[in-house]
Amino acid sequence: MKIQVTQQHIDAGQKGSCTKDPVALALKEATGKEVWASPSYLVWWEDEIRKNVATPFKVYEFMRAYDNNEPVKSFEFELEGA
């Protein structure tokens, strides 16, 4: 599944929040599920089963830059295992 993190997600996101950062907001929009997005894993529940997917390096780099107040821009990534 292709996930698009838009400028709208970036503007609405909260630094340091695993559930309200731009990546989590984009994942929630794409999947309709609450997502916990950390530098290591992306986690959500599907039919009472916990899904864990390793955070792609591209996403990790974005999260690190965003949380450190570095400039970031919209991007997309492929969510494996969704």
N, CA, C and O of each residue as an XYZ file, in Angstrom:
328
protein
N       0.846     -1.172      0.000
C       0.000      0.000      0.000
C       0.894      1.238      0.000
O       1.818      1.352      0.805
N       0.605      2.154     -0.908
C       1.370      3.394     -0.994
C       0.788      4.414     -0.018
O      -0.417      4.665     -0.011
N       1.661      5.001      0.808
C       1.254      6.006      1.794
C       1.851      7.339      1.382
O       3.044      7.434      1.094
N       1.012      8.373      1.356
C       1.476      9.721      1.019
C       1.418     10.600      2.264
O       0.353     10.810      2.844
N       2.572     11.106      2.660
C       2.654     12.064      3.761
C       2.661     13.440      3.104
O       3.630     13.817      2.445
N       1.574     14.187      3.290
C       1.389     15.454      2.602
C       1.779     16.638      3.488
O       2.044     16.481      4.680
N       1.808     17.801      2.889
C       2.075     19.015      3.659
C       1.000     19.219      4.719
O       1.283     19.733      5.801
N      -0.208     18.827      4.418
C      -1.305     18.929      5.393
C      -0.996     18.073      6.634
O      -1.229     18.511      7.760
N      -0.478     16.863      6.428
C      -0.094     16.009      7.562
C       1.041     16.661      8.359
O       1.047     16.640      9.590
N       1.991     17.233      7.634
C       3.137     17.883      8.288
C       2.659     19.057      9.125
O       3.090     19.221     10.266
N       1.773     19.875      8.573
C       1.264     21.050      9.289
C       0.440     20.665     10.512
O       0.492     21.346     11.537
N      -0.321     19.576     10.411
C      -1.200     19.154     11.509
C      -0.493     18.271     12.537
O      -1.016     18.056     13.631
N       0.686     17.763     12.197
C       1.380     16.819     13.067
C       1.899     17.441     14.357
O       2.027     18.658     14.486
N       2.191     16.561     15.302
C       2.760     16.971     16.583
C       4.095     16.276     16.773
O       4.182     15.048     16.737
N       5.120     17.063     16.974
C       6.460     16.516     17.174
C       6.489     15.638     18.425
O       5.895     15.978     19.449
N       7.187     14.510     18.329
C       7.360     13.619     19.469
C       6.155     12.756     19.800
O       6.179     12.037     20.798
N       5.103     12.805     18.995
C       3.905     12.005     19.249
C       3.875     10.802     18.315
O       3.980     10.954     17.097
N       3.734      9.631     18.872
C       3.675      8.419     18.051
C       2.323      8.230     17.371
O       2.206      7.436     16.437
N       1.300      8.951     17.832
C      -0.027      8.795     17.241
C      -0.497     10.018     16.463
O      -1.498      9.958     15.749
N       0.230     11.133     16.605
C      -0.200     12.361     15.924
C       0.914     13.012     15.107
O       0.794     14.171     14.711
N       1.994     12.278     14.853
C       3.018     12.831     13.972
C       2.527     12.679     12.527
O       1.566     11.947     12.293
N       3.149     13.341     11.561
C       2.656     13.298     10.180
C       2.531     11.885      9.604
O       1.605     11.608      8.841
N       3.451     10.999      9.962
C       3.402      9.629      9.437
C       2.176      8.905      9.979
O       1.465      8.245      9.222
N       1.920      9.020     11.281
C       0.744      8.382     11.877
C      -0.543      8.951     11.275
O      -1.486      8.205     11.012
N      -0.584     10.254     11.058
C      -1.771     10.874     10.464
C      -1.999     10.364      9.038
O      -3.136     10.093      8.651
N      -0.932     10.233      8.263
C      -1.050      9.732      6.891
C      -1.502      8.270      6.878
O      -2.326      7.873      6.055
N      -0.957      7.484      7.791
C      -1.341      6.076      7.872
C      -2.802      5.931      8.295
O      -3.523      5.086      7.764
N      -3.235      6.743      9.237
C      -4.629      6.696      9.675
C      -5.564      7.055      8.521
O      -6.604      6.423      8.333
N      -5.186      8.070      7.756
C      -5.996      8.471      6.604
C      -6.077      7.348      5.573
O      -7.140      7.108      5.000
N      -4.969      6.662      5.335
C      -4.921      5.623      4.307
C      -5.590      4.321      4.744
O      -6.189      3.625      3.924
N      -5.488      3.988      6.037
C      -5.979      2.692      6.506
C      -7.295      2.777      7.271
O      -8.011      1.784      7.395
N      -7.613      3.974      7.787
C      -8.799      4.112      8.616
C      -8.594      3.590     10.025
O      -9.554      3.458     10.785
N      -7.356      3.294     10.381
C      -7.048      2.740     11.698
C      -6.107      3.655     12.469
O      -5.299      4.373     11.880
N      -6.220      3.622     13.795
C      -5.263      4.330     14.637
C      -3.919      3.623     14.485
O      -3.845      2.395     14.544
N      -2.865      4.400     14.292
C      -1.534      3.830     14.079
C      -0.568      4.452     15.061
O      -0.617      5.654     15.322
N       0.307      3.634     15.600
C       1.395      4.076     16.461
C       2.651      4.025     15.599
O       3.077      2.948     15.185
N       3.240      5.179     15.330
C       4.405      5.270     14.441
C       5.636      5.637     15.255
O       5.719      6.733     15.811
N       6.579      4.728     15.322
C       7.830      4.984     16.033
C       8.990      4.824     15.055
O       8.801      4.324     13.946
N      10.179      5.241     15.455
C      11.340      5.066     14.572
C      11.651      3.600     14.263
O      12.325      3.306     13.275
N      11.166      2.683     15.098
C      11.456      1.260     14.893
C      10.320      0.505     14.210
O      10.555     -0.298     13.307
N       9.073      0.769     14.649
C       7.927      0.012     14.147
C       6.727      0.897     13.895
O       6.560      1.947     14.515
N       5.890      0.446     12.966
C       4.570      1.007     12.732
C       3.599     -0.065     13.225
O       3.680     -1.218     12.802
N       2.683      0.310     14.116
C       1.819     -0.673     14.772
C       0.358     -0.244     14.654
O       0.033      0.929     14.837
N      -0.522     -1.199     14.347
C      -1.962     -0.965     14.338
C      -2.662     -2.291     14.587
O      -2.046     -3.354     14.517
N      -3.950     -2.216     14.877
C      -4.772     -3.400     15.117
C      -5.680     -3.641     13.919
O      -6.282     -2.715     13.376
N      -5.762     -4.889     13.527
C      -6.612     -5.274     12.404
C      -7.342     -6.559     12.785
O      -6.712     -7.601     12.965
N      -8.657     -6.489     12.907
C      -9.461     -7.650     13.310
C      -8.919     -8.277     14.600
O      -8.755     -9.493     14.688
N      -8.648     -7.441     15.583
C      -8.143     -7.844     16.892
C      -6.756     -8.492     16.853
O      -6.340     -9.143     17.811
N      -6.060     -8.308     15.754
C      -4.693     -8.819     15.620
C      -3.760     -7.634     15.509
O      -3.970     -6.739     14.690
N      -2.723     -7.630     16.339
C      -1.743     -6.540     16.307
C      -0.802     -6.737     15.128
O      -0.183     -7.790     14.977
N      -0.704     -5.710     14.299
C       0.204     -5.728     13.144
C       1.422     -4.870     13.471
O       1.274     -3.726     13.900
N       2.596     -5.399     13.278
C       3.862     -4.672     13.454
C       4.622     -4.720     12.143
O       4.841     -5.790     11.575
N       5.020     -3.559     11.673
C       5.823     -3.478     10.453
C       7.049     -2.634     10.770
O       6.935     -1.558     11.357
N       8.207     -3.119     10.384
C       9.430     -2.341     10.600
C       9.316     -1.009      9.866
O       8.902     -0.961      8.707
N       9.683      0.060     10.546
C       9.634      1.391      9.940
C      10.675      1.472      8.824
O      11.863      1.269      9.073
N      10.241      1.766      7.599
C      11.209      1.913      6.501
C      12.220      3.028      6.813
O      11.878      4.018      7.459
N      13.448      2.858      6.354
C      14.512      3.818      6.655
C      14.137      5.225      6.203
O      14.420      6.198      6.902
N      13.509      5.336      5.051
C      13.076      6.640      4.526
C      12.130      7.324      5.522
O      12.209      8.537      5.716
N      11.247      6.559      6.146
C      10.294      7.088      7.119
C      11.027      7.476      8.402
O      10.769      8.529      8.985
N      11.940      6.612      8.829
C      12.755      6.908     10.008
C      13.493      8.242      9.834
O      13.499      9.074     10.741
N      14.111      8.440      8.671
C      14.843      9.689      8.415
C      13.913     10.899      8.488
O      14.285     11.936      9.038
N      12.706     10.771      7.936
C      11.733     11.852      7.996
C      11.369     12.158      9.448
O      11.364     13.320      9.854
N      11.066     11.122     10.228
C      10.670     11.308     11.628
C      11.771     11.999     12.428
O      11.506     12.904     13.220
N      12.992     11.565     12.211
C      14.128     12.152     12.928
C      14.238     13.634     12.597
O      14.383     14.465     13.494
N      14.169     13.965     11.317
C      14.281     15.364     10.895
C      13.109     16.185     11.432
O      13.309     17.291     11.935
N      11.907     15.662     11.332
C      10.709     16.378     11.790
C      10.803     16.673     13.289
O      10.571     17.803     13.721
N      11.141     15.658     14.072
C      11.220     15.830     15.528
C      12.362     16.747     15.956
O      12.334     17.301     17.055
N      13.363     16.910     15.097
C      14.501     17.785     15.406
C      14.380     19.155     14.747
O      15.367     19.881     14.624
N      13.166     19.504     14.326
C      12.888     20.812     13.722
C      13.710     21.102     12.473
O      13.994     22.259     12.163
N      14.087     20.053     11.761
C      14.783     20.225     10.493
C      13.729     20.345      9.382
O      12.611     19.855      9.544
N      14.065     20.979      8.277
C      13.094     21.115      7.188
C      12.704     19.740      6.623
O      13.561     18.884      6.405
N      11.422     19.546      6.396
C      10.924     18.307      5.785
C       9.918     18.682      4.708
O       9.366     19.782      4.706
N       9.690     17.749      3.796
C       8.699     17.983      2.752
C       7.896     16.709      2.522
O       8.265     15.633      2.993
N       6.818     16.843      1.808
C       5.944     15.716      1.500
C       6.737     14.594      0.843
O       7.710     14.836      0.128
N       6.302     13.365      1.097
C       6.941     12.203      0.470
C       5.955     11.041      0.504
O       4.903     11.125      1.138
N       6.300      9.976     -0.171
C       5.471      8.771     -0.120
C       6.358      7.561      0.106
O       7.555      7.570     -0.182
N       5.729      6.518      0.631
C       6.457      5.272      0.864
C       5.509      4.100      0.732
O       4.290      4.267      0.782
N       6.062      2.929      0.567
C       5.288      1.717      0.438
C       5.203      1.046      1.801
O       6.227      0.781      2.430
N       3.987      0.770      2.258
C       3.768      0.086      3.517
C       3.638     -1.408      3.233
O       2.638     -1.867      2.681
N       4.644     -2.138      3.612
C       4.638     -3.589      3.418
C       3.874     -4.242      4.568
O       3.936     -3.765      5.701
N       3.168     -5.307      4.293
C       2.469     -6.042      5.341
C       1.117     -5.474      5.711
O       0.516     -5.902      6.696
N       0.629     -4.521      4.941
C      -0.674     -3.939      5.276
C      -1.786     -4.671      4.563
O      -2.956     -4.323      4.722
